[in-house]
Amino acid sequence: MLRALLRGFGRSKIIFAGSDHCMEILTGVPVETVLLDERDEGTIETFLRKLKNPYVLGSQNRFCIRVAKKIGATCAFIDILAWLWEAIPYDHLIADEIFWIKFPGIEQKIPHDRHNIHLISSVITTKSPLPKKFGRLMVHIGGAQYPLSSDIPKSYLNLLARGLNGLNTSGRFDEFIFTGGSRALGYIKKIVRNKRVVIRQFPEHRFIDELAGACHMLTTAGVSSTLESFALKVPTSFLLPLNLSQYSFTAMLRQHGACPQLFQWNNYTTVNPPLDEMSEGAAISKIESLAKYVDESRAASQRFEKDFSAIANYVPENSGQLAFIKQLGDSGADELVEILKTKWNQ
């Protein structure tokens, strides 16, 4: 996204503001960075009031949009989870311009009197798919840290370590890469004993390069990483969901034939009530308790280890994933910039 902004607004000063967690993958992009708590409206307001005539673009950050409206700054909001909300939250609709990814059926959620909601293609980083010259298995867990939870999901990471330690590949793969957020990687490095597993964090452009050479990816169902994997034609299987959006995203993908292989919590323990009947905060808390139970249960954890090896070794047929990303497209960042250049008279 930042590279597209640089291409379209290169004569303007572009500042990327956020926490350390937001900055982790940002390297090699020549923009100014400012460390701040992107969820603290007071901090955001103090920062924005120092700027002359700021234009604010928030990606899944309603806090900076609320501040922008308060101080009269022009603003735009990217809501890549618009498909998730049963009813679109009020403060997701207050920006001057709003961008949704054109997931199937999303147009039905646009209020009839709204003309500032733009449907665009996937906002992802892509490159030309690489030929799969050797067997690389990539396991990706994203940041594995969420605003509604104060810590990394240690029980969940314990389970993944069990799977990695017991991985039986029978010569199918030459290389195993485990990647994600720095805190999660720091924890899992201490408990993974399988010396063939390379545990490494990558900046955005390096992650895409490494992913492009994979012949199978196991991932939590984050929207961007999932669609990037599809765009790079990497057969993709899905790990146990860590939050409600990941659970719901795999449900959508299954409806459209793009989720041929996944782990599900109810294969290891009882999930009651179902996750899709919970709020996002309640779902995260429930998943933490599910992971703790499976990690501490000898029978359930052994079942998970067996499934992990089986799913990792079975590379699924991915025609449904290729069809899904073809329908969505992958040029959303450039489309957004062109719209904003017109709306903001740039």
Stockholm file with secondary structure:
# STOCKHOLM 1.0

chainA/1-346         MLRALLRGFGRSKIIFAGSDHCMEILTGVPVETVLLDERDEGTIETFLRKLKNPYVLGSQNRFCIRVAKKIGATCAFIDILAWLWEAIPYDHLIADEIFWIKFPGIEQKIPHDRHNIHLISSVITTKSPLPKKFGRLMVHIGGAQYPLSSDIPKSYLNLLARGLNGLNTSGRFDEFIFTGGSRALGYIKKIVRNKRVVIRQFPEHRFIDELAGACHMLTTAGVSSTLESFALKVPTSFLLPLNLSQYSFTAMLRQHGACPQLFQWNNYTTVNPPLDEMSEGAAISKIESLAKYVDESRAASQRFEKDFSAIANYVPENSGQLAFIKQLGDSGADELVEILKTKWNQ
#=GR chainA/1-346 SS CHHHHHHHSTTSCCEEEECHHHHTTCCSCCCEEEECCTTCHHHHHHHHTTSSSCEEEEESCHHHHHHHHHHTCEEEEECTTTTTCSSCCGGGSCSSEEEEECCTTGGGGSCTTCCSEEEECCCCCCCCCCCCCSCEEEEECTTCCCTTCSSCCHHHHHHHHHHHHTCCCTTSCSEEEEECCHHHHHHHHTTCCCTTEEECCCCHHHHHHHHHTCSEEEECCCHHHHHHHHHTTCCEEECCCSSHHHHHHHHHHHHTTCCCCBCCGGGTSCCSSCGGGSCHHHHHHHHHHHHHHHHHCHHHHHHHHHHHHHHHHCCCCCHHHHHHHHHHCSCHHHHHHHHHHHHTTC
#=GC SS_cons         CHHHHHHHSTTSCCEEEECHHHHTTCCSCCCEEEECCTTCHHHHHHHHTTSSSCEEEEESCHHHHHHHHHHTCEEEEECTTTTTCSSCCGGGSCSSEEEEECCTTGGGGSCTTCCSEEEECCCCCCCCCCCCCSCEEEEECTTCCCTTCSSCCHHHHHHHHHHHHTCCCTTSCSEEEEECCHHHHHHHHTTCCCTTEEECCCCHHHHHHHHHTCSEEEECCCHHHHHHHHHTTCCEEECCCSSHHHHHHHHHHHHTTCCCCBCCGGGTSCCSSCGGGSCHHHHHHHHHHHHHHHHHCHHHHHHHHHHHHHHHHCCCCCHHHHHHHHHHCSCHHHHHHHHHHHHTTC
//
